[in-house]
């Protein structure tokens, strides 16, 4: 029988570090590494509680029981784990043990026969036009911070950028004369160029001309911080969007600010920055956008990822088909069967070649 390890809290730490080095060499971003660590640490605690003193002592029985443990687990807000989170943890675990077995860090892969649940991801939360307008309208465009916030919302909705991509956006990546922005090292470390649209471009032009210069030197209740010879701007990389202290946004700060907007707007449900990305994609599909163009806009490596948006707009597909397909414009009289004179219609039930 396995004994409880006094160093159970460190179980898997060394192997996780090796796994991180491997993923980094494969070109994965630091955010991806953090995501794997977040998904795997609960399993390390679970295995230690079951008496494993090393990952090599984890048995198939431990792994088989883990999905049940996840089903009854409670998340950070005191709610059960979402099915998608359970699936992500199991997928990360299989990838992790596959790596350990490949490089002989464990003798046996106990997850080899573990069946993953079917894709149970919830459909994206999409904002209605009323909700979107309600969210945008609460930003006071007569103030420095209010105009900045409105510009952020307009750019997110127009481009479908991820929050991590928006906060890394730099001034040289914005080409206002062409109405384009270039996303550097997006998901999968790929660059892409996306259109801004005329409204977002107009907001961004005003923001860069009149708002950002005030934020660069710090903004405190409408009073500029005087710039001296010793003062260095906090933004050395030329990020587009800055906080009131002149520092670039990070993803966590942006998500916290977004939650503030959502609460003020009184929007129900789980609304996050990614919701504007979903809303952008859905509204474009409803407008008849081509799936390949949409995948390029969103930076999807696989068309299957883009196709999940078709489930959101399934009720609109018939309307879009009727509007966009050229055959829908044909008069129905042209398809009627008109037999030639003297040629009788086929007898009912007669076999046809």
C-alpha positions in Angstrom: 0.0 0.0 0.0 1.3 3.4 -0.9 2.0 5.8 2.0 1.0 9.5 2.1 4.0 11.5 0.9 5.0 14.4 3.2 6.2 16.2 0.0 2.9 15.6 -1.7 2.6 19.3 -2.6 5.7 19.0 -4.7 4.5 15.9 -6.6 5.0 16.4 -10.3 6.8 19.8 -10.0 10.0 18.5 -11.6 8.2 16.7 -14.4 6.0 19.7 -15.1 9.1 21.9 -15.4 10.5 19.4 -18.0 7.2 19.4 -19.8 7.3 23.2 -19.9 10.7 23.2 -21.5 9.5 20.8 -24.1 6.5 22.9 -25.0 8.6 26.0 -25.2 10.9 24.3 -27.6 7.8 23.3 -29.7 7.0 27.0 -30.0 4.2 27.2 -27.4 3.6 30.6 -25.8 4.1 31.3 -22.1 0.3 31.6 -21.8 -0.1 28.1 -23.1 2.5 26.8 -20.6 0.6 28.5 -17.8 -2.6 26.9 -19.1 -1.2 23.4 -18.9 0.2 24.0 -15.4 -3.2 25.2 -14.3 -4.9 22.1 -15.7 -2.4 19.7 -14.3 -1.8 20.9 -10.7 -5.2 19.7 -9.5 -4.3 16.2 -10.6 -1.0 16.3 -8.7 -2.9 17.2 -5.6 -5.4 14.4 -6.3 -2.7 11.8 -6.8 -0.9 12.9 -3.6 -4.1 12.5 -1.6 -4.5 9.0 -3.0 -1.0 8.2 -1.7 1.2 8.4 -4.7 4.7 9.6 -3.8 5.8 10.1 -7.5 4.1 10.2 -10.9 5.5 6.8 -11.6 3.3 5.4 -8.7 0.1 6.7 -10.3 -2.0 3.7 -11.3 -4.6 3.1 -13.9 -7.2 2.9 -11.1 -6.2 6.4 -10.0 -6.6 7.7 -13.5 -10.0 5.9 -14.1 -11.3 7.5 -10.9 -10.1 11.0 -11.8 -13.0 11.9 -14.1 -15.5 11.1 -11.3 -13.4 13.3 -8.9 -13.6 16.1 -11.4 -17.4 15.7 -11.8 -17.8 16.3 -8.1 -15.1 18.9 -7.7 -16.0 22.5 -6.9 -14.4 25.5 -8.7 -13.2 28.8 -7.3 -16.6 30.3 -7.1 -18.1 27.4 -5.2 -19.8 26.0 -8.3 -19.2 22.6 -10.0 -16.6 22.5 -12.7 -17.9 23.2 -16.1 -17.9 20.1 -18.4 -15.5 22.0 -20.7 -13.0 22.5 -17.8 -13.2 18.8 -16.9 -12.5 17.9 -20.5 -9.5 20.3 -20.7 -8.0 18.8 -17.6 -8.2 15.3 -18.9 -6.8 16.3 -22.3 -3.9 18.0 -20.6 -3.3 15.0 -18.5 -3.1 12.7 -21.5 -0.7 15.0 -23.3 1.5 15.3 -20.2 1.7 11.5 -19.6 2.3 10.9 -23.3 5.4 13.2 -23.0 6.6 11.4 -19.8 6.3 8.0 -21.5 7.9 9.1 -24.7 11.0 10.4 -22.8 11.0 7.5 -20.3 10.3 9.6 -17.3 7.6 7.0 -16.4 7.6 3.3 -17.2 3.9 3.1 -18.1 1.4 5.6 -19.3 -1.7 5.1 -17.1 -3.8 7.4 -19.3 -3.3 5.4 -22.5 -6.7 3.9 -22.4 -8.5 6.9 -20.9 -11.4 7.9 -23.0 -12.0 11.6 -23.3 -15.6 13.0 -23.2 -17.1 14.3 -26.3 -16.7 17.9 -27.1 -19.1 19.5 -24.7 -18.1 23.1 -25.0 -20.9 25.5 -24.5 -22.0 27.7 -27.3 -20.4 31.2 -27.2 -22.2 33.9 -25.3 -23.2 36.4 -28.0 -24.5 39.8 -27.3 -27.6 41.0 -28.9 -27.7 44.4 -30.7 -29.4 45.9 -27.7 -26.9 44.5 -25.2 -24.0 45.6 -27.4 -25.3 49.2 -27.7 -26.1 49.3 -24.0 -22.5 48.3 -23.2 -21.0 50.8 -25.6 -23.2 53.7 -24.5 -22.1 53.6 -20.9 -18.6 54.9 -21.8 -18.5 58.7 -21.4 -16.8 59.9 -24.5 -16.4 63.4 -23.1 -13.7 62.1 -20.6 -10.2 60.7 -21.3 -10.8 57.3 -19.7 -14.4 57.0 -21.1 -13.2 57.7 -24.7 -10.4 55.2 -24.2 -12.8 52.5 -23.0 -15.2 53.1 -25.9 -12.3 52.8 -28.3 -11.3 49.5 -26.8 -14.8 48.1 -27.1 -15.1 49.3 -30.7 -11.8 47.7 -31.7 -12.6 44.4 -30.0 -16.0 44.2 -31.7 -14.7 45.3 -35.1 -11.6 43.1 -35.3 -12.5 40.0 -33.2 -9.2 40.3 -31.5 -8.5 38.2 -28.4 -7.9 40.2 -25.2 -4.3 39.0 -25.1 -3.8 40.3 -28.7 -5.4 43.7 -28.0 -3.2 44.5 -25.0 -0.1 43.7 -27.1 -1.1 45.9 -30.0 1.6 48.5 -30.7 1.4 51.7 -32.6 3.6 50.5 -35.5 1.0 47.7 -36.0 -1.8 50.2 -36.7 -2.2 51.4 -40.3 -5.0 53.9 -40.1 -4.7 55.1 -43.7 -5.3 51.5 -44.9 -7.8 50.7 -42.1 -5.7 47.7 -41.0 -4.0 46.4 -37.8 -1.4 43.7 -37.7 -1.5 41.1 -34.9 2.0 40.1 -33.9 2.5 36.6 -32.6 -1.1 35.7 -32.0 -2.3 32.3 -30.9 0.1 29.7 -32.4 2.7 32.5 -32.7 1.3 33.6 -36.1 1.0 37.1 -37.5 -2.1 38.2 -39.3 -3.5 41.4 -40.6 -7.2 42.3 -40.0 -9.4 45.2 -41.1 -10.5 47.8 -38.5 -13.7 49.0 -40.2 -14.5 52.7 -40.6 -16.1 53.2 -37.1 -13.3 51.6 -35.1 -10.7 53.3 -37.3 -12.3 56.7 -36.6 -12.3 56.1 -32.9 -8.7 54.8 -32.9 -7.6 57.9 -34.9 -9.1 60.2 -32.3 -7.8 58.2 -29.4 -4.2 58.2 -30.8 -4.3 61.9 -31.5 -6.0 63.3 -28.4 -6.3 60.6 -25.6 -3.2 58.5 -25.6 -0.8 61.4 -25.4 -2.4 62.4 -22.1 -2.2 58.8 -20.8 1.5 58.5 -21.6 2.4 61.1 -19.0 -0.1 59.8 -16.5 -3.7 60.9 -15.9 -5.1 61.5 -12.5 -8.6 62.9 -12.2 -8.1 65.2 -15.2 -4.7 66.6 -14.0 -1.6 66.0 -16.1 1.5 64.8 -14.4 4.3 67.2 -15.3 7.0 65.6 -17.4 10.5 66.3 -16.2 13.9 65.4 -17.5 14.1 62.5 -15.0 10.6 61.2 -15.9 10.5 58.2 -18.2 7.3 57.1 -19.9 6.1 53.9 -18.5 5.4 52.5 -21.9 8.7 51.7 -23.7 7.2 49.5 -26.4 4.6 51.9 -27.8 1.5 49.9 -26.8 -1.7 51.4 -28.2 -3.8 51.1 -25.0 -2.6 52.5 -21.7 -4.0 52.6 -18.2 -4.5 55.9 -16.4 -1.0 55.6 -14.9 0.5 55.4 -18.4 1.3 51.7 -18.2 0.3 49.1 -20.9 -2.8 47.0 -20.1 -2.3 43.4 -19.2 -4.9 40.8 -19.9 -6.0 40.5 -16.3 -6.4 44.3 -15.9 -8.4 44.5 -19.2 -10.7 41.6 -18.1 -11.2 43.3 -14.7 -12.1 46.6 -16.5 -14.4 44.7 -18.8 -16.2 43.2 -15.8 -16.7 46.7 -14.5 -18.4 47.7 -17.8 -20.6 44.6 -17.8 -21.8 45.2 -14.3 -22.6 48.9 -15.0 -24.5 47.9 -18.1 -26.5 45.3 -16.2 -25.8 42.5 -18.6 -26.8 39.0 -17.5 -24.9 35.8 -18.0 -21.2 35.2 -18.4 -20.0 38.2 -20.5 -16.2 38.6 -20.9 -13.9 40.3 -23.5 -14.1 37.1 -25.6 -17.9 37.7 -25.9 -17.2 40.6 -28.3 -15.1 38.3 -30.4 -18.0 35.8 -30.5 -20.4 38.6 -31.3 -18.2 39.9 -34.1 -18.0 36.4 -35.7 -21.7 35.7 -35.3 -22.8 39.0 -36.7 -20.5 38.6 -39.7 -21.9 35.1 -40.4 -25.4 36.5 -40.2 -24.4 39.1 -42.8 -23.3 36.4 -45.2 -19.5 36.3 -44.5 -17.5 33.5 -46.1 -16.2 30.9 -43.6 -12.7 31.1 -44.9 -12.6 34.9 -44.6 -13.9 34.6 -41.1 -11.3 32.0 -40.1 -8.6 34.4 -41.4 -10.0 37.3 -39.4 -10.1 35.3 -36.2 -6.8 33.6 -36.7 -8.1 30.1 -36.6 -5.7 27.4 -37.6 -8.5 24.9 -38.1 -11.7 25.4 -40.0 -13.5 23.2 -37.4 -12.9 26.0 -34.8 -14.7 28.5 -37.0 -17.5 26.2 -37.8 -18.7 26.1 -34.2 -20.2 29.6 -34.9 -22.5 28.1 -37.4 -24.4 26.4 -34.5 -25.1 29.9 -33.0 -26.6 31.2 -36.3 -28.3 28.0 -37.4 -31.7 29.6 -37.4 -30.3 32.3 -39.8 -28.8 29.9 -42.3 -31.9 29.5 -44.3 -32.4 33.3 -44.6 -28.7 33.7 -45.6 -28.9 30.9 -48.1 -32.0 32.5 -49.7 -30.3 35.8 -49.8 -26.9 34.8 -51.1 -27.3 31.7 -53.3 -27.7 32.6 -57.0 -30.1 29.8 -57.7 -32.6 31.3 -55.2 -33.3 34.0 -57.7 -34.7 31.7 -60.4 -38.5 31.8 -60.9 -40.1 28.6 -59.8 -42.0 28.2 -63.1 -38.7 27.3 -64.7 -38.5 24.0 -62.8 -41.9 22.6 -63.6 -42.0 19.4 -65.5 -43.5 19.9 -69.0 -43.6 16.6 -71.0 -43.4 16.9 -74.7 -46.5 16.3 -76.7 -47.3 12.6 -77.0 -44.9 11.6 -74.2 -46.8 10.2 -71.2 -45.4 10.7 -67.7 -43.7 7.6 -66.1 -46.1 5.2 -64.6 -46.2 5.3 -60.8 -43.9 2.8 -59.2 -42.0 2.1 -62.5 -38.4 1.4 -61.9 -36.0 4.1 -63.1 -32.4 3.7 -64.2 
